[in-house]
Amino acid sequence: MRFVSQRVECASAVGVSRAGRLMLACVLAFALVPAVPSTARAVGVAEAQAALDEAEARMQSIASEHDALQKEVDDLQARIDKTAAQVLESQQGVVEGQTALGKTAVYQYRGGSVESLLTLVLEAEDFDAFLRSMSYLESVLQFQSDEITAQQERVAQFEAIASDLDFQKNEQEKKLAELEEKEAEAEQVVASASSQLQSAQAEEVERLAALQRAAEQLAASQESEQAPIANDANTVDREDVVDPGTPVQPDPKPVAPDSGSNSGGSDSGSSESGWRTGIASAYGGSTDPYTPNPGTTATGAVCDDWSMGVAVPMAWPNYRSYFGRTVEISYNGKTVYATVNDCGGMGGGSRSLDLQPGVWKAFGYSSCTAWGLRTVSYRFL
């Protein structure tokens, strides 16, 4: 039972480096073309034109397929965002219900309410008083039973929403893998056309450049705009409350990698989706003397003793593109959903996530130092 006690990679960098290699190859190819008789050059131009015609047709087909896949990915992301909001709300309901039940149990244990009620019934002075006491006792027991049933229903609803969220994310990951295949195919079309243009006239260069631009647009199609950091943010330049020399506790029950998933360690990974593993630290709230409480995060959100947010390291490429995304975190068999709303130094990027109080409390820890440094599994939704 999932119990609450609690993608945007540097695609642009990969795409640009590929594009750079292709353009360099093209420039070198034309620079090394030797002087040949006009008849031979005419044959080369004809062949190159045929190759370009074929490449342009294929590129149009790839672009159409890519656009269709991208629409599916975007539609799935919209569904994921909606479901993620639902799972966060449901998770909060479970936490509140659990807290209420806990308070009731403590009251009964310390105050002896059950014993008092039984005494009231057994010491009734007459039959009418006995009936009134029995009716009152029945009402109390029924209220407690209803509270337990309501909590069970809240947990079941949370598990159903979380299961649906996992299914949607897995479907999106399949579509993302197909998108990557289309981008690789587009690069291959450009590379093949480039090699066939080595003996062509310079007038064909512009057509090759158009192909290159189309390939670059595909490679950059999944980049996100960088979100700004709030002017009043005061938690970004924080000092780490967890000593960097603290031993890292391993995850007793790590998430088994799914097909196509990534275990990118403490960096930002090489895939736009899938489970990763990394070190998570803790900060914020009343147990952190170095962070304002309440504080204002990079996105302008509040960081206090109950905030369900996380920070990502500024050492990650395009780290601000993660702001506002929901992250699914797993530790010791428990799953917690949080929102990326902050950033920090985080040991120069040696740690993947910095958990705010509401998150590490959901995992069952009482302070930043009690959480310390722990290896977790996580993925961005």
C-alpha positions as CSV (number, residue, x, y, z in Angstrom):
1,M,0.0,0.0,0.0
2,R,1.3,3.4,-0.9
3,F,1.2,5.2,2.4
4,V,1.7,8.9,2.9
5,S,3.7,9.5,5.9
6,Q,5.1,11.2,2.9
7,R,11.7,16.7,-17.4
8,V,13.2,19.1,-19.0
9,E,16.8,18.0,-19.5
10,C,19.5,19.9,-21.3
11,A,18.1,18.7,-24.7
12,S,19.2,22.0,-26.2
13,A,22.8,21.3,-25.3
14,V,22.7,17.9,-26.9
15,G,20.9,19.3,-30.0
16,V,23.3,22.2,-30.4
17,S,26.3,19.9,-30.1
18,R,24.9,17.6,-32.8
19,A,24.1,20.5,-35.0
20,G,27.6,21.9,-34.5
21,R,29.1,18.6,-35.6
22,L,26.9,18.4,-38.7
23,M,27.6,21.9,-39.7
24,L,31.4,21.5,-39.2
25,A,31.3,18.3,-41.3
26,C,29.5,20.2,-44.1
27,V,31.9,23.1,-44.0
28,L,34.9,20.8,-44.1
29,A,33.4,18.8,-46.9
30,F,33.0,21.8,-49.1
31,A,36.5,23.1,-48.2
32,L,38.1,19.9,-49.2
33,V,36.3,19.5,-52.6
34,P,39.0,19.3,-55.3
35,A,38.7,21.0,-58.7
36,V,37.1,18.5,-61.1
37,P,36.0,18.7,-64.8
38,S,32.6,20.3,-65.3
39,T,31.0,17.1,-66.5
40,A,31.9,15.3,-63.3
41,R,30.6,18.2,-61.3
42,A,27.3,18.2,-63.2
43,V,26.8,14.5,-62.3
44,G,27.7,15.3,-58.7
45,V,25.2,18.2,-58.5
46,A,22.4,16.0,-60.1
47,E,23.0,13.3,-57.5
48,A,23.2,15.8,-54.7
49,Q,19.9,17.4,-55.9
50,A,18.2,14.0,-55.9
51,A,19.6,13.3,-52.4
52,L,18.3,16.6,-51.2
53,D,14.9,16.1,-52.7
54,E,14.7,12.7,-50.9
55,A,16.0,14.2,-47.7
56,E,13.5,17.1,-47.8
57,A,10.6,14.7,-48.4
58,R,11.7,12.5,-45.5
59,M,12.2,15.5,-43.2
60,Q,8.7,16.7,-43.9
61,S,7.4,13.3,-43.0
62,I,9.5,13.1,-39.8
63,A,8.4,16.6,-38.8
64,S,4.7,15.7,-39.3
65,E,5.2,12.5,-37.2
66,H,7.1,14.5,-34.6
67,D,4.4,17.1,-34.3
68,A,1.8,14.4,-33.8
69,L,3.9,12.8,-31.1
70,Q,4.6,16.1,-29.4
71,K,0.9,16.9,-29.3
72,E,0.3,13.5,-27.6
73,V,3.1,14.3,-25.1
74,D,1.6,17.7,-24.4
75,D,-1.9,16.3,-23.9
76,L,-0.5,13.7,-21.5
77,Q,1.4,16.4,-19.6
78,A,-1.8,18.4,-19.2
79,R,-3.4,15.3,-17.8
80,I,-0.4,14.6,-15.5
81,D,-0.5,18.2,-14.2
82,K,-4.2,17.8,-13.4
83,T,-3.8,14.4,-11.7
84,A,-0.7,15.6,-9.8
85,A,-2.7,18.5,-8.3
86,Q,-5.4,15.9,-7.3
87,V,-2.8,13.6,-5.7
88,L,-1.3,16.5,-3.7
89,E,-4.8,17.5,-2.5
90,S,-5.7,13.8,-1.7
91,Q,-2.3,13.4,0.1
92,Q,-3.0,16.4,2.3
93,G,-6.4,14.9,3.2
94,V,-4.8,11.6,4.3
95,V,-2.2,13.4,6.4
96,E,-4.9,15.5,8.1
97,G,-7.1,12.5,8.7
98,Q,-4.1,10.5,10.1
99,T,-3.3,13.4,12.5
100,A,-6.9,13.6,13.7
101,L,-7.0,9.9,14.4
102,G,-3.7,10.1,16.2
103,K,-5.0,12.9,18.5
104,T,-8.1,10.8,19.3
105,A,-6.0,7.8,20.2
106,V,-3.8,9.9,22.5
107,Y,-6.8,11.4,24.2
108,Q,-8.4,8.1,24.9
109,Y,-5.1,6.6,26.1
110,R,-4.2,9.4,28.4
111,G,-7.7,10.5,29.5
112,G,-9.2,7.1,29.9
113,S,-12.3,8.1,28.0
114,V,-13.4,4.5,27.3
115,E,-13.1,3.6,31.0
116,S,-15.1,6.7,31.9
117,L,-17.9,5.9,29.5
118,L,-18.1,2.3,30.8
119,T,-18.3,3.6,34.4
120,L,-21.0,6.0,33.4
121,V,-23.1,3.1,32.0
122,L,-22.4,0.6,34.8
123,E,-23.1,3.1,37.6
124,A,-26.4,4.3,36.2
125,E,-28.9,5.0,39.0
126,D,-31.9,3.8,37.2
127,F,-33.0,2.2,33.9
128,D,-33.6,5.5,32.2
129,A,-30.2,6.7,33.1
130,F,-28.8,3.4,31.9
131,L,-30.5,3.8,28.5
132,R,-29.3,7.4,28.1
133,S,-25.7,6.3,28.9
134,M,-25.9,3.4,26.5
135,S,-27.2,5.8,23.8
136,Y,-24.4,8.2,24.4
137,L,-21.8,5.4,24.4
138,E,-23.1,4.1,21.1
139,S,-22.9,7.6,19.6
140,V,-19.3,8.0,20.7
141,L,-18.3,4.6,19.3
142,Q,-20.2,5.2,16.1
143,F,-18.4,8.6,15.6
144,Q,-15.0,6.8,16.1
145,S,-16.0,4.1,13.6
146,D,-17.1,6.7,11.1
147,E,-13.8,8.5,11.4
148,I,-11.8,5.3,10.8
149,T,-14.0,4.5,7.8
150,A,-13.6,8.0,6.4
151,Q,-9.8,7.7,6.7
152,Q,-9.8,4.3,4.9
153,E,-11.8,5.9,2.1
154,R,-9.3,8.8,1.9
155,V,-6.4,6.4,1.7
156,A,-8.1,4.3,-1.0
157,Q,-8.9,7.5,-3.0
158,F,-5.2,8.6,-2.7
159,E,-4.0,5.2,-3.9
160,A,-6.3,5.2,-6.9
161,I,-5.2,8.7,-8.0
162,A,-1.6,7.9,-7.5
163,S,-2.0,4.7,-9.6
164,D,-3.6,6.7,-12.4
165,L,-0.8,9.2,-12.2
166,D,1.8,6.5,-12.6
167,F,-0.1,5.1,-15.6
168,Q,-0.2,8.5,-17.3
169,K,3.5,9.1,-16.7
170,N,4.5,5.7,-18.0
171,E,2.4,6.4,-21.2
172,Q,4.1,9.7,-21.6
173,E,7.6,8.1,-21.2
174,K,6.8,5.8,-24.2
175,K,5.8,8.8,-26.3
176,L,9.0,10.6,-25.3
177,A,11.1,7.6,-26.4
178,E,9.4,7.8,-29.8
179,L,10.1,11.5,-30.0
180,E,13.8,10.9,-29.3
181,E,13.8,8.3,-32.1
182,K,12.3,10.9,-34.5
183,E,15.0,13.4,-33.5
184,A,17.8,10.9,-34.1
185,E,16.3,10.0,-37.5
186,A,16.2,13.7,-38.4
187,E,19.9,14.0,-37.5
188,Q,20.6,10.9,-39.6
189,V,18.8,12.4,-42.6
190,V,21.0,15.5,-42.3
191,A,24.2,13.5,-41.9
192,S,23.4,11.4,-44.9
193,A,22.6,14.4,-47.1
194,S,25.7,16.1,-45.9
195,S,28.0,13.2,-47.0
196,Q,26.4,13.1,-50.4
197,L,26.9,16.9,-50.9
198,Q,30.7,16.7,-50.7
199,S,31.0,16.9,-54.5
200,A,28.0,19.4,-55.0
201,Q,28.1,23.0,-56.0
202,A,27.9,25.7,-53.4
203,E,24.5,26.7,-54.6
204,E,23.1,23.6,-52.8
205,V,24.4,24.7,-49.4
206,E,21.3,26.8,-48.6
207,R,19.1,23.7,-49.0
208,L,21.3,21.8,-46.7
209,A,21.2,24.7,-44.2
210,A,17.4,24.6,-44.3
211,L,17.5,20.9,-43.4
212,Q,19.9,21.7,-40.6
213,R,17.6,24.4,-39.2
214,A,14.7,21.9,-39.3
215,A,16.7,19.3,-37.4
216,E,17.7,21.9,-34.8
217,Q,14.1,23.0,-34.4
218,L,13.1,19.3,-33.7
219,A,16.0,18.9,-31.2
220,A,15.0,22.1,-29.4
221,S,11.2,21.5,-29.5
222,Q,11.2,20.3,-25.9
223,E,13.1,23.2,-24.3
224,S,11.2,25.3,-21.7
225,E,11.6,28.9,-20.9
226,Q,13.6,29.8,-17.9
227,A,11.4,31.0,-15.0
228,P,12.6,34.1,-13.1
229,I,13.6,34.0,-9.5
230,A,11.3,36.0,-7.3
231,N,12.7,39.4,-6.2
232,D,11.9,38.8,-2.5
233,A,13.3,35.3,-2.4
234,N,15.4,34.8,0.8
235,T,16.0,31.1,0.9
236,V,18.2,30.7,-2.2
237,D,21.5,31.8,-0.7
238,R,21.0,29.6,2.4
239,E,23.7,27.8,4.4
240,D,23.3,24.1,4.5
241,V,21.9,23.0,7.8
242,V,22.9,19.4,7.2
243,D,26.7,19.0,7.6
244,P,28.2,17.8,4.3
245,G,30.2,15.2,6.2
246,T,27.0,13.5,7.4
247,P,27.0,9.9,6.3
248,V,24.5,9.2,3.5
249,Q,21.8,6.7,4.5
250,P,20.9,4.3,1.7
251,D,17.3,3.6,0.7
252,P,16.2,0.3,2.3
253,K,13.6,-0.2,-0.4
254,P,14.7,1.5,-3.6
255,V,12.4,1.8,-6.6
256,A,13.2,-0.8,-9.2
257,P,14.1,1.0,-12.5
258,D,11.3,0.8,-15.1
259,S,12.1,0.0,-18.8
260,G,13.6,3.1,-20.3
261,S,14.1,4.8,-16.9
262,N,17.2,6.6,-15.8
263,S,19.2,6.4,-12.6
264,G,21.0,9.6,-13.2
265,G,22.7,9.8,-9.8
266,S,23.2,13.3,-8.4
267,D,23.2,15.1,-11.7
268,S,20.3,16.1,-13.8
269,G,20.4,12.9,-15.8
270,S,20.4,12.2,-19.6
271,S,16.7,11.5,-20.2
272,E,13.7,13.7,-19.9
273,S,11.7,11.2,-17.8
274,G,12.0,8.1,-15.7
275,W,13.1,7.3,-12.2
276,R,16.5,8.5,-10.9
277,T,18.4,8.0,-7.8
278,G,20.2,10.8,-5.8
279,I,21.0,12.2,-2.4
280,A,18.3,14.3,-0.7
281,S,19.0,16.7,2.1
282,A,16.6,18.8,4.3
283,Y,16.2,22.5,5.1
284,G,13.7,25.1,6.3
285,G,11.3,25.5,9.2
286,S,12.0,25.9,12.9
287,T,14.8,23.2,13.0
288,D,16.9,25.1,10.4
289,P,18.7,28.1,12.0
290,Y,20.1,29.3,8.6
291,T,16.8,29.7,6.7
292,P,14.1,32.3,7.5
293,N,11.0,30.8,8.9
294,P,8.7,31.5,7.2
295,G,10.9,32.1,4.1
296,T,10.2,33.0,0.5
297,T,11.4,30.5,-2.1
298,A,12.8,31.2,-5.6
299,T,9.2,31.0,-7.0
300,G,7.8,33.2,-4.3
301,A,6.2,30.3,-2.4
302,V,6.3,30.1,1.4
303,C,8.8,27.8,3.1
304,D,7.8,27.0,6.7
305,D,7.2,24.0,9.0
306,W,4.6,22.5,6.8
307,S,5.5,23.4,3.2
308,M,5.5,20.6,0.7
309,G,8.2,21.9,-1.6
310,V,11.7,20.9,-2.7
311,A,14.8,22.7,-4.1
312,V,17.0,21.6,-7.0
313,P,20.7,22.4,-7.3
314,M,21.7,25.5,-9.3
315,A,24.5,23.4,-10.8
316,W,22.0,21.6,-13.0
317,P,21.7,22.9,-16.5
318,N,18.5,24.9,-17.0
319,Y,17.6,24.3,-13.3
320,R,14.9,27.0,-13.3
321,S,13.0,25.0,-15.9
322,Y,12.0,22.6,-13.1
323,F,10.1,25.3,-11.1
324,G,6.5,24.5,-10.7
325,R,6.8,20.8,-11.6
326,T,5.6,18.0,-9.4
327,V,8.2,15.5,-8.2
328,E,7.4,12.0,-7.0
329,I,9.8,10.9,-4.3
330,S,10.2,7.4,-2.9
331,Y,12.1,6.3,0.2
332,N,11.8,3.2,2.2
333,G,8.8,2.0,0.3
334,K,6.9,5.3,0.9
335,T,5.9,7.8,-1.7
336,V,5.5,11.6,-1.3
337,Y,4.6,14.2,-3.9
338,A,6.0,17.7,-3.7
339,T,6.4,20.8,-5.8
340,V,9.7,22.2,-7.1
341,N,9.7,25.8,-5.8
342,D,13.3,26.6,-4.8
343,C,17.0,26.1,-5.6
344,G,20.3,26.3,-3.9
345,G,24.0,25.4,-3.8
346,M,23.4,22.0,-2.4
347,G,27.0,20.9,-2.2
348,G,27.8,22.2,-5.7
349,G,25.2,19.8,-7.1
350,S,26.3,16.7,-5.2
351,R,22.8,16.4,-3.9
352,S,19.7,16.1,-6.1
353,L,16.9,17.4,-3.9
354,D,16.6,19.6,-0.8
355,L,13.4,18.7,1.1
356,Q,11.3,21.2,2.9
357,P,9.7,20.3,6.3
358,G,6.3,19.0,5.1
359,V,8.1,16.5,2.9
360,W,10.5,15.0,5.4
361,K,7.8,15.0,8.1
362,A,5.6,13.0,5.6
363,F,8.4,10.4,5.6
364,G,8.3,10.3,9.4
365,Y,11.2,12.5,10.5
366,S,11.2,15.2,13.1
367,S,14.0,17.6,12.0
368,C,16.4,18.5,9.3
369,T,19.2,16.8,11.1
370,A,17.1,13.7,11.8
371,W,16.6,13.3,8.1
372,G,20.3,14.1,7.3
373,L,21.4,12.9,3.9
374,R,19.5,10.0,2.4
375,T,19.5,8.3,-1.0
376,V,16.0,8.5,-2.6
377,S,14.4,7.6,-5.9
378,Y,12.5,10.4,-7.7
379,R,11.0,11.4,-11.0
380,F,9.6,14.6,-12.4
381,L,6.0,14.5,-13.5
